[in-house]
Amino acid sequence: MRSFTSTEQALITDSIELESGQRVVLLDVAGRRDMATDDVNRNIYCIAPSGQIIWQAGADGTIQGHDSFVSLRQHGDGSITARRFFGNEFLLDPASGELTHTEWSK
């Protein structure tokens, strides 16, 4: 497993603390051309308290070009949703990083 570089660490714009002590984080990568498209489009990670990356968000099949995630939200029931720039919203499994498409809006 690897940890974030200092450059990646500086891109964290949102963080959700899990009961396990792990954190789900969102990196602000919108408009970046110095990163691989796959990393831009899967810009949500789970990080251990030690700083090591546990998982990177799964591929969801709705991606068209650069379509990074722009927000994370934890709901009262503990569920987490993530929204992409082009309007797709997903339920995020905090144990695995798998995504389930829930809606589209703009």
C-alpha positions in Angstrom: 0.0 0.0 0.0 1.1 3.5 -0.6 0.5 6.8 1.1 -0.4 10.1 -0.5 2.4 12.4 -1.7 2.5 15.9 -0.2 1.0 17.2 -3.5 -2.0 14.8 -3.2 -2.4 15.6 0.5 -2.8 19.3 -0.4 -5.6 18.4 -2.8 -7.9 17.0 -0.1 -11.0 19.2 0.1 -13.4 17.0 1.9 -13.0 14.3 4.6 -15.4 11.9 6.3 -14.3 10.2 9.5 -15.5 6.5 9.7 -16.1 4.7 13.0 -13.1 2.5 12.3 -10.8 5.6 12.4 -10.3 5.5 8.7 -11.2 8.5 6.6 -12.9 8.8 3.2 -11.4 11.8 1.4 -12.1 13.7 -1.8 -9.2 15.2 -3.8 -9.9 18.4 -5.8 -8.6 17.4 -9.2 -11.0 19.2 -11.5 -9.3 20.6 -14.6 -5.9 18.8 -13.8 -4.2 17.6 -16.9 -1.1 16.4 -15.1 -2.9 13.3 -13.7 -4.0 10.1 -15.4 -7.7 10.3 -16.4 -8.4 7.2 -14.3 -7.1 9.0 -11.2 -9.0 12.1 -12.0 -12.3 10.1 -12.4 -11.7 8.0 -9.2 -10.6 10.9 -6.9 -12.2 9.4 -3.7 -10.0 7.4 -1.4 -10.1 5.7 2.0 -7.1 6.3 4.2 -6.0 4.4 7.3 -5.0 6.3 10.4 -1.4 5.6 9.4 -1.9 7.5 6.2 -1.8 4.5 3.9 -4.4 4.3 1.1 -6.8 1.4 1.6 -8.9 1.8 -1.6 -9.6 4.2 -4.4 -13.2 4.6 -5.6 -14.3 2.0 -8.1 -15.0 2.6 -11.7 -18.7 3.2 -12.2 -19.3 3.0 -16.0 -20.8 6.5 -16.4 -17.6 8.4 -17.0 -17.3 10.5 -20.1 -13.8 12.1 -20.4 -12.7 14.0 -17.2 -15.7 13.7 -14.8 -14.2 13.9 -11.3 -16.2 13.7 -8.1 -16.9 17.2 -6.7 -18.6 16.4 -3.4 -19.0 13.9 -0.6 -21.9 13.9 1.9 -22.5 11.7 4.9 -26.2 11.3 5.8 -27.8 10.9 9.2 -28.0 7.1 8.7 -24.3 7.0 8.1 -24.5 6.4 4.3 -22.2 8.4 2.0 -23.1 9.8 -1.3 -20.7 11.2 -3.9 -21.6 13.5 -6.8 -19.7 13.9 -10.1 -19.2 17.2 -12.0 -21.6 16.2 -14.7 -24.4 15.4 -12.3 -24.3 11.7 -11.5 -24.8 10.8 -7.9 -23.7 7.6 -6.2 -24.0 5.7 -3.0 -20.5 4.9 -1.8 -19.7 1.7 0.1 -17.1 2.9 2.7 -15.8 -0.6 3.2 -14.8 -1.2 -0.5 -15.1 2.0 -2.4 -17.7 0.5 -4.7 -20.2 2.9 -6.2 -24.0 2.4 -6.9 -25.6 5.0 -9.2 -28.6 6.6 -7.5 -29.6 9.6 -9.6 -28.7 12.2 -12.1 -29.4 15.9 -11.9 -28.0 19.1 -13.1 
